[in-house]
Amino acid sequence: MIDTVKPVVHNFNAGPSVLPKEVFEEASKAILNFNDTGLSILEIGHRTPLFQPVMDEARSLVKQLMQLDDDHEVLFLHGGATTQFMQIPMNLLNENDIAAYTETGTWANKAIKEAKLFGHVEIAGSSKETNYTSIPKNLTVSPTAAYLHITTNETIAGTQWHNIPYDCGVPLVADMSSDILSRQLDFNKFDLIYAGAQKNMGAAGVNLVVVNKNILGKVNRTIPTILDYRNHIAEGSMLNTPPVFSVYVAMLTLQWLKEQGGVAAIEKLNNEKAALFYDTLDALPLFKGPVAREDRSKMNAVFVMEDTALEKEFLDLCKKEGMVGVKGHRSVGGFRISMYNALTIESVKVLTDLMKEFAIKKG
């Protein structure tokens, strides 16, 4: 008989990443038999009465969890956050206009590169001089800028905006791919939010866009049909075939989040996980956190060793103990652990205990 017992794995991957067990169970059932229809979720028509309630509930749950007003529309789109780097300036930025961007790391820089194809970009604040180990504190935003763009959490650099520049004087746009729905924010003060689902909201393959419809329709260019937010709003995210399964998994994950007590409850848990990890990090001289303490991400913690020769040994030990995704991004090295909503505090405790044991052994 084949052993089907799943080994204990602590998933610290940065994305696609850990999801709640309940979501896996429901999604796996739906692949074989969706809602007792005898059909798989993978084969149902997206414009049928079978799928429409899924899309409706997913969008409704986002509105509930974010407490959005009537001006904000919720879209589930193809392409991930990377497509939004282009789609946002295409919809919001005229050729002779200025867009203000903050330069905080890899993902912010990718967004800046695409925006330059559509208009002028001014850097409102940068942490390049600190090698992106901090968040810029003093922003300079032109009052004529079409919008200010921030990346609320830099997955690779391990930094996070803890003081959101709500009062920047221009429409506020945010890439929240790696901290969406992980903490309480005044979501109505953002004019456009986008986030790939594969970190806190579900499986890879779908992107969430929350947009204030009042900022649309102000550019002079002709926008291709599929890239115009207004068309997606008019069709309720059904302008073309949506990524059905990914939307379904997002709906299940949003249901799970609501059942946990919503954003306030998950923020409390995320704060506890981050405090446990960073308190341990700061207490062990063997390890070092390069990010400014006030700007540390509660989602993606990056760290290194004073003795880099020990890094492979520690990674091998993590692998042996069932901890995956601990290796740092290939562009920066070191270590990174992602503590997204579905990661349990027990997993963080297993890692911190291992860090303590390793430090004692090497001390």
ZAMARGU-4260 file (C-alpha; in steps of 0.2 Angstrom, whole numbers, plus 5000, padded with zeros to 4 digits):
<rodrens>
0) 5000/5000/5000 | 5006/5017/4995 | 5009/5029/5010 | 4999/5044/5008 | 5003/5053/5024
5) 5009/5070/5020 | 5026/5075/5029 | 5026/5090/5040 | 5032/5104/5030 | 5034/5122/5036
10) 5032/5133/5020 | 5041/5149/5021 | 5041/5152/5002 | 5039/5170/4995 | 5026/5165/4982
15) 5017/5155/4977 | 5016/5152/4995 | 5007/5144/5010 | 4988/5142/5010 | 4976/5137/5023
20) 4973/5118/5024 | 4954/5121/5023 | 4957/5129/5006 | 4967/5115/4999 | 4953/5103/5005
25) 4939/5112/4997 | 4948/5116/4981 | 4954/5098/4979 | 4936/5092/4980 | 4930/5105/4968
30) 4943/5098/4955 | 4934/5082/4955 | 4916/5087/4959 | 4911/5105/4960 | 4896/5108/4972
35) 4890/5091/4968 | 4887/5095/4950 | 4897/5080/4943 | 4908/5093/4934 | 4925/5099/4939
40) 4928/5117/4943 | 4941/5116/4929 | 4928/5113/4916 | 4913/5123/4920 | 4908/5138/4909
45) 4913/5155/4917 | 4896/5163/4911 | 4885/5150/4918 | 4875/5150/4934 | 4888/5138/4942
50) 4902/5150/4941 | 4894/5168/4942 | 4891/5166/4961 | 4909/5162/4964 | 4915/5178/4955
55) 4901/5188/4964 | 4906/5181/4981 | 4925/5184/4979 | 4922/5202/4974 | 4909/5205/4988
60) 4921/5197/5001 | 4935/5209/4996 | 4923/5224/4998 | 4918/5218/5015 | 4936/5214/5021
65) 4942/5231/5015 | 4926/5240/5020 | 4926/5249/5003 | 4914/5263/4998 | 4904/5263/4982
70) 4917/5273/4972 | 4929/5258/4973 | 4927/5243/4961 | 4934/5226/4963 | 4942/5217/4948
75) 4950/5200/4946 | 4961/5200/4931 | 4974/5190/4922 | 4992/5194/4921 | 4998/5196/4939
80) 5005/5212/4946 | 5018/5213/4933 | 5005/5217/4920 | 4999/5231/4931 | 5016/5240/4930
85) 5010/5244/4912 | 4991/5244/4914 | 4991/5258/4927 | 5001/5271/4918 | 4992/5266/4902
90) 4975/5271/4910 | 4981/5285/4921 | 4996/5294/4914 | 4996/5305/4898 | 5011/5306/4888
95) 5016/5324/4894 | 5010/5321/4912 | 5021/5317/4927 | 5019/5301/4938 | 5027/5301/4955
100) 5035/5284/4961 | 5044/5279/4976 | 5060/5269/4973 | 5061/5256/4986 | 5068/5240/4978
105) 5066/5227/4964 | 5047/5228/4962 | 5046/5247/4963 | 5060/5248/4950 | 5051/5237/4938
110) 5035/5247/4940 | 5045/5263/4937 | 5053/5256/4921 | 5036/5252/4913 | 5028/5269/4918
115) 5042/5278/4909 | 5035/5270/4893 | 5019/5281/4895 | 5025/5298/4902 | 5037/5306/4914
120) 5042/5298/4930 | 5048/5308/4945 | 5056/5299/4960 | 5047/5306/4975 | 5058/5297/4987
125) 5072/5284/4986 | 5081/5271/4997 | 5093/5267/4984 | 5108/5274/4994 | 5104/5262/5008
130) 5104/5248/4996 | 5085/5247/4999 | 5086/5242/5017 | 5075/5256/5022 | 5059/5266/5017
135) 5061/5284/5012 | 5054/5296/5025 | 5053/5313/5016 | 5043/5312/5000 | 5043/5326/4987
140) 5027/5324/4977 | 5023/5337/4963 | 5005/5343/4965 | 5003/5341/4947 | 5007/5322/4947
145) 4994/5311/4940 | 4997/5299/4955 | 5010/5293/4968 | 5015/5275/4967 | 5021/5265/4982
150) 5026/5247/4984 | 5019/5244/5001 | 5030/5229/5004 | 5046/5224/4995 | 5047/5205/4995
155) 5065/5204/4991 | 5072/5219/5001 | 5061/5214/5016 | 5055/5232/5019 | 5037/5238/5022
160) 5028/5255/5023 | 5022/5257/5041 | 5017/5275/5038 | 5007/5276/5022 | 5008/5293/5013
165) 4989/5295/5013 | 4990/5314/5012 | 5001/5315/4997 | 4990/5327/4988 | 4987/5316/4972
170) 4979/5300/4969 | 4988/5286/4978 | 4992/5269/4969 | 4999/5254/4978 | 5007/5238/4974
175) 5001/5227/4989 | 5006/5210/4981 | 5015/5204/4996 | 5005/5211/5011 | 4987/5212/5004
180) 4974/5210/5018 | 4988/5207/5031 | 4984/5222/5041 | 4971/5236/5044 | 4973/5251/5032
185) 4961/5264/5026 | 4959/5256/5009 | 4947/5269/5003 | 4961/5282/5003 | 4970/5272/4990
190) 4964/5276/4972 | 4971/5260/4965 | 4977/5244/4973 | 4984/5229/4965 | 4990/5213/4971
195) 4995/5196/4964 | 4985/5183/4973 | 4998/5170/4976 | 5005/5176/4993 | 4990/5181/5004
200) 4975/5178/4994 | 4975/5162/4984 | 4984/5152/4970 | 4994/5160/4956 | 4985/5165/4940
205) 4974/5180/4946 | 4977/5198/4951 | 4966/5208/4962 | 4963/5226/4957 | 4953/5239/4967
210) 4951/5255/4958 | 4942/5271/4962 | 4931/5273/4946 | 4932/5292/4947 | 4951/5292/4942
215) 4947/5283/4925 | 4944/5290/4908 | 4956/5305/4909 | 4970/5300/4897 | 4970/5305/4879
220) 4977/5289/4872 | 4966/5275/4865 | 4967/5261/4877 | 4966/5243/4870 | 4949/5235/4875
225) 4957/5222/4886 | 4968/5234/4895 | 4954/5247/4899 | 4949/5246/4917 | 4932/5253/4913
230) 4928/5238/4902 | 4932/5226/4915 | 4921/5236/4927 | 4907/5236/4915 | 4908/5217/4913
235) 4910/5212/4931 | 4928/5205/4928 | 4920/5194/4914 | 4926/5204/4899 | 4935/5188/4894
240) 4937/5171/4902 | 4943/5174/4919 | 4956/5162/4927 | 4941/5152/4935 | 4951/5140/4946
245) 4962/5154/4953 | 4946/5165/4957 | 4938/5150/4965 | 4954/5147/4976 | 4954/5166/4980
250) 4936/5165/4985 | 4939/5151/4997 | 4954/5160/5005 | 4944/5176/5007 | 4931/5165/5016
255) 4944/5158/5027 | 4950/5175/5031 | 4933/5181/5036 | 4930/5166/5047 | 4947/5170/5056
260) 4939/5187/5061 | 4944/5197/5046 | 4959/5208/5044 | 4960/5214/5062 | 4962/5197/5068
265) 4975/5191/5055 | 4985/5207/5059 | 4986/5202/5077 | 4992/5185/5072 | 5004/5193/5060
270) 5011/5205/5073 | 5014/5190/5085 | 5023/5180/5071 | 5034/5195/5066 | 5038/5199/5085
275) 5043/5181/5088 | 5055/5180/5073 | 5063/5197/5075 | 5065/5196/5094 | 5075/5180/5091
280) 5085/5187/5077 | 5090/5202/5087 | 5095/5191/5102 | 5107/5180/5092 | 5124/5188/5087
285) 5126/5174/5074 | 5112/5181/5063 | 5110/5199/5057 | 5095/5208/5050 | 5101/5221/5037
290) 5084/5231/5036 | 5082/5247/5047 | 5071/5241/5062 | 5057/5253/5059 | 5055/5248/5041
295) 5056/5229/5044 | 5043/5219/5034 | 5031/5208/5044 | 5028/5198/5029 | 5046/5195/5022
300) 5060/5194/5034 | 5077/5194/5027 | 5093/5190/5037 | 5111/5185/5034 | 5125/5177/5045
305) 5140/5186/5051 | 5150/5170/5045 | 5144/5167/5028 | 5153/5151/5027 | 5139/5144/5039
310) 5125/5148/5028 | 5124/5132/5018 | 5125/5122/5034 | 5110/5131/5041 | 5100/5129/5025
315) 5104/5111/5024 | 5098/5109/5042 | 5082/5119/5038 | 5079/5107/5024 | 5082/5092/5035
320) 5069/5098/5047 | 5056/5101/5034 | 5058/5120/5032 | 5056/5126/5014 | 5059/5143/5006
325) 5071/5149/5018 | 5085/5153/5006 | 5086/5172/5001 | 5081/5178/4984 | 5095/5174/4971
330) 5098/5193/4968 | 5103/5196/4987 | 5107/5179/4995 | 5106/5176/5013 | 5090/5170/5020
335) 5072/5175/5019 | 5056/5169/5027 | 5039/5174/5022 | 5026/5175/5036 | 5010/5177/5026
340) 4992/5175/5033 | 4991/5156/5032 | 5008/5153/5040 | 5005/5147/5058 | 5015/5154/5073
345) 5020/5136/5076 | 5030/5136/5060 | 5039/5152/5065 | 5042/5144/5082 | 5050/5129/5074
350) 5062/5140/5064 | 5066/5151/5079 | 5070/5136/5090 | 5081/5129/5076 | 5090/5146/5075
355) 5094/5146/5094 | 5100/5128/5093 | 5111/5132/5079 | 5118/5148/5087 | 5122/5138/5103
360) 5131/5124/5093 | 5141/5137/5084 | 5144/5148/5098
</rodrens>
